[in-house]
Amino acid sequence: MTDTIYSNLTQLGGKADLPASPEQAILEKVPNPQSGTLYAVRFAAPEFTSLCPITAQPDFAHLVIDYVPDSWLVESKSLKLYLGSFRNHGAFHEDCTVSIGRKLAELLSPHWLRIGGYWYPRGGIPIDVFWQTGTAPEGVWIPDQGVPPYRGRG
């Protein structure tokens, strides 16, 4: 990577091990080359995993992260590693979902950000968790997250 705006990245372009925990993960950002233009970015993580903090049983979710960037974009490999770091992390669904949204909002200072955590059932109850920073900017196309409510069989 010869471009100087990418010179501070530590994970892209080389081997990067999965962090042991979200606290050890390093989320990286890059300057937005389209700063000044309002547009939406979506990340979908349909195979997100974490652990129940009480039983240590695995929990599975489909996460959808939408944001309208300002000056910064999240570097996608660092996001992938950050989300993967939850694999051995014990936290309730609500804590995982909101913590991820807050961490990204703090890192990027976007115009707007939302996260939908669509958690698969444990104990017969699916839990969906939603968090956003405020109202989406007017005039930006923000599509529905496209994840249907859990229906089970039939």
C-alpha positions in Angstrom: 0.0 0.0 0.0 1.8 3.0 -1.2 -1.0 5.6 -0.7 -0.2 7.6 2.3 -3.8 7.8 3.5 -3.6 4.0 4.1 -0.1 4.0 5.6 -1.3 3.8 9.2 -3.3 0.6 8.7 -1.8 -2.3 10.7 -4.1 -5.2 9.6 -4.9 -4.8 5.9 -2.5 -6.4 3.4 -1.0 -8.9 5.8 -1.6 -11.7 8.2 -3.7 -10.6 11.2 -4.7 -13.0 13.9 -8.2 -13.0 15.4 -8.1 -10.9 18.6 -8.9 -12.8 21.8 -11.5 -10.3 22.9 -13.3 -7.2 21.7 -11.2 -5.2 24.1 -8.0 -6.4 22.4 -9.4 -5.8 18.9 -8.2 -2.8 16.9 -10.8 -1.1 14.8 -9.2 1.1 12.1 -10.5 3.9 10.0 -9.5 5.5 6.8 -10.3 9.0 5.4 -13.6 9.1 3.4 -12.6 10.0 -0.2 -16.3 11.1 -0.8 -16.5 13.3 2.3 -19.1 15.9 1.7 -21.4 13.5 -0.1 -24.2 11.9 1.8 -24.5 8.2 1.1 -25.1 5.0 3.1 -22.8 2.1 3.8 -24.0 -1.3 4.9 -22.2 -4.2 6.5 -24.0 -7.5 7.0 -22.5 -10.2 9.3 -24.9 -13.2 8.9 -22.7 -15.5 11.0 -21.9 -13.4 14.1 -21.3 -15.5 17.2 -20.7 -14.8 20.9 -21.2 -16.7 24.1 -23.9 -16.5 26.8 -22.1 -15.0 29.8 -23.8 -17.4 32.2 -23.8 -20.8 30.4 -21.0 -20.2 27.9 -23.3 -21.7 25.2 -22.9 -20.2 21.8 -25.2 -17.5 20.5 -25.7 -16.7 16.9 -26.9 -13.5 15.2 -27.3 -11.8 11.8 -26.0 -8.3 12.3 -26.7 -5.4 9.9 -24.8 -2.2 10.3 -25.8 0.9 8.3 -24.1 4.2 8.5 -23.8 7.5 6.7 -20.1 8.4 6.9 -18.7 11.9 7.5 -14.9 12.1 7.4 -14.1 8.5 8.1 -14.8 5.0 6.9 -14.3 1.8 8.9 -11.6 -0.4 7.4 -13.5 -3.6 6.6 -10.8 -6.1 7.6 -10.5 -4.6 11.0 -14.3 -4.7 11.3 -14.3 -8.4 10.4 -11.6 -9.1 13.0 -13.4 -7.0 15.6 -16.7 -8.8 15.1 -14.9 -12.2 15.1 -13.3 -11.3 18.5 -16.8 -11.7 20.0 -16.7 -15.5 19.3 -15.3 -16.3 22.7 -16.7 -13.2 24.5 -19.5 -13.7 27.0 -22.2 -11.0 26.9 -26.0 -10.8 26.5 -27.4 -10.0 23.1 -28.3 -6.5 24.0 -24.8 -5.7 25.3 -23.1 -7.1 22.2 -25.3 -5.3 19.7 -25.3 -1.9 21.5 -21.6 -2.1 22.3 -20.7 -2.7 18.6 -22.9 0.3 17.5 -21.4 2.6 20.1 -17.8 1.6 19.4 -18.3 2.3 15.7 -20.1 5.6 16.3 -17.2 6.7 18.7 -14.6 5.7 16.1 -16.2 7.2 13.0 -18.3 10.1 14.2 -20.7 9.4 11.3 -23.7 11.5 10.3 -25.8 8.6 11.4 -25.4 4.9 12.3 -27.7 2.1 13.2 -27.2 -1.6 14.0 -29.8 -4.4 14.0 -28.9 -7.5 15.8 -31.2 -10.4 14.7 -30.4 -13.1 17.3 -31.4 -16.7 16.7 -33.5 -18.4 19.4 -32.1 -19.8 22.6 -34.6 -21.2 25.0 -37.3 -20.8 22.3 -37.1 -17.0 22.2 -35.4 -15.0 19.5 -34.2 -11.5 20.5 -33.8 -8.7 18.1 -31.9 -5.6 19.3 -31.8 -2.2 17.5 -29.7 0.9 18.2 -29.1 4.1 16.3 -27.4 7.4 16.9 -30.4 9.5 15.9 -32.4 10.4 12.8 -31.0 9.5 9.4 -30.1 12.5 7.3 -32.8 13.7 4.9 -32.4 12.7 1.3 -30.2 9.6 2.0 -31.6 6.3 0.8 -31.6 3.9 3.7 -33.1 0.6 2.7 -34.9 -1.7 5.0 -32.4 -4.1 6.7 -34.1 -7.0 4.9 -34.0 -9.5 7.8 -37.4 -11.0 8.3 -38.6 -11.7 11.9 -37.9 -15.2 13.1 -40.7 -17.6 12.2 -39.4 -21.0 13.1 -41.0 -23.8 11.2 -43.8 -23.1 8.7 
